[in-house]
Amino acid sequence: MRLSLRFILPLVAVLVLIAYAVVPLVDKLIERWFVRDLDMRSAVIANSVREPLLEKLDSGSTVKIVSYFNRITQDERLFSIGFCDAASGTLIAAKTFPHELSCEGIASVKNGSARILRAHGRLHVAIEPIESEGLLKGRLVFVHDMSFIQRRSAETRKFVFYFFVALGCIVSLITVVIAHLSRRGWIESTRALLRGEIINRPGGRRTVTTPELQPIARDLRMLIRELETECRPRDESQVTWSPEALRSILKAELRGEEILVVSNREPYLHVKRDGRVEVQRPASGLVTALEPIMRACSGTWIAHGAGSADRETVDRNDRVMVPPEHPSYRIRRLWLSEDEERGYYYGFANEGLWPLCHIAHVRPIFRASDWEQYEAVNRKFARAVVDESGTDSPIVLVQDYHLALLPRMIRDRLPNATIITFWHIPWPNPESFAICPWRAQLLDGMLGSSILGFHTQFHCNNFFDTVDRLMEARVDRETFTISYGGLQTAVHRYPISIDWPPAPEFTAKPVEQCRSDVRERFGLPADHALGFGVDRLDYTKGILERFMAVERLLELQPEWHGRFSFIQVAAPSRSSIGQYQEFESQVRAMAEKINRRFGTDGYLPIILKIEHHEHDAVYEYYRGVDLCFVSSLHDGMNLVAKEFLAARDDGRGVLILSQFTGASRELPEALIVNPYDIDQCAAALHLALVMPTAEQRDRMRVMRGLISEFNVYRWAGRMLLDAAAMRRRGRILERASAG
């Protein structure tokens, strides 16, 4: 033991000294990386704003420039932005621009060389020249908030120091344990104990297996497994999120328990066409996100059977294995009567909750008869969950606004279930939600969940505010929990995403072949520029605003006449609702009006395809067009934007993205627009069409990198890890109360 201590103490001292020497180097390296990233980001922003800024400078409107800068600086890391006019030497800047900086001082500053100390932290200055026709018009000055670098550096310093201290302790402990066990020969004894054996050595022989030790060995093995699970690192950045990673989580964290997904829409429909049965995948962001998860988890998906041939393809228990080509999970179908579907789905869910949550200037309609059907159908889904569950503590993923009452109904029947509810659409502010006559019942139903997820923190905050305002519940914003009726619900942000990489069949056709085939399909020349939009035919998707932007582009930029067309694929949706019928008429009329005004023989500026398209056909459009325009008026996330980026493995193409989508918070490198500002959208279309290839690739590289890291498996994995942690805490509390 004394020999071990003589070795251990110098080792610990050396490791601590190394930690003190390494920390400053790591600190400098981190700051250098982040400063380089800030300078690169400044260059990208400068390229994006160059054309709009030059237009505003030519108009001589300083007020518009200041307003433009104020909008740009809404990014939390871009502290401020200013412009030093080369001719007059005057400074035009956002309201947050530091008074310490002037145009005279800026002229002598190189990128990043200025550091301004503010009350709240350090600022980094980056300067980009703005030229027009070879002449210097002025300099854009970007002031970045560096406080996040200080926070990251502090966290890194602490981590490095603790790492070396822990390393020294671990090495010390291992040294002592090995010396101790080696001296007494306990290694062999411990192994025997875990096997339920005892070691005697009369004459050096092993004897007798003792059944009395088996319970002790079993408890030891269970304790070791639990310790391994608790101590396993959970750094998400170190996990390659894939179907295999999800299966590993289920096996290690949830002990292989089956996952039940419950949603109104099913991932596969069987429909009759021309006397035979065909399989379709509905146009739905929910299906796009969850279907790869179910392939990985091999669970059960409970959904409404809406296909015309669905009843013919199920077994006697209303189940069918999918996908047809490689069955890996099963669908349990529920059957709804026409009255149930009319009241629950078309009525309360889509004439009431949908417009209420999207705030898209369509009046929500609430009827008592619809509410009764909504309650009845939610109870029907709850009975199906109980039937499909093989245990009293299943893991149930409840999806979307159609099933807001379901979590409480499941909780009443299966108190030990872990219920994860994900709300795929926006959550409105308390004033808007209070319009609903059954607001208390909806909130009570949702608070039956163990975990409640939204796309963005903004929607989480709105939900906290709503519960705080309308319910007798304790809202803890520090721990992101709500305590209600003796149950605690965790409310978290889980930004949904897509499968990565895309299925090989979607990207098998080369991009150049896709470009050629799409243009040939519509009789267009090879150099014809194409934009693309794909949505359900829904008034929240901004399709009319998209068409108006194309019309405005052709008004302002006549050089695109005959050279640019916009393809709009719109899958029919909820066509029995009057608002949707009226909206379809408006979309068709708008397309016809623009085509009459700007179209010629063989040329249509708007190519409208109101029909269902399979995924492979949509991906061909993604890969064959020059830009994708997502102009939602209000959206939870919008996976079309992410699908377009995933499809462009050539690094080309431009994404124009509405600021009212959840995706805009993750993809600032897209051209972010206000879809209600038609001039801004037209300018973004022009900018996308003339954007240099190098800039397209720079933007694509950043956005594709984010989607590859934050894919749909990470979205599901985070929820499952949180569920596993919740179940572990529950077991610990049960043991404590039993003791």
PyMOL commands that set and color helices and strands:
alter all, ss='L'
color gray80, all
select helices_A, chain A and resi 2-59+62-72+103-106+147-184+186-194+202-204+211-231+236-238+243-252+285-297+310-313+338-358+368-388+401-403+406-413+430-433+439-446+457-470+504-506+511-521+539-541+543-556+558-560+578-598+615-624+639-647+662-665+678-690+693-709+712-738
alter helices_A, ss='H'
color red, helices_A
select strands_A, chain A and resi 78-85+91-93+115-118+121-132+135-145+259-262+269-273+276-280+300-304+319-322+329-334+395-399+418-422+451-454+474-476+481-484+487-493+529-536+564-571+606-610+627-630+654-658+671-673
alter strands_A, ss='S'
color yellow, strands_A
deselect
rebuild
show_as cartoon
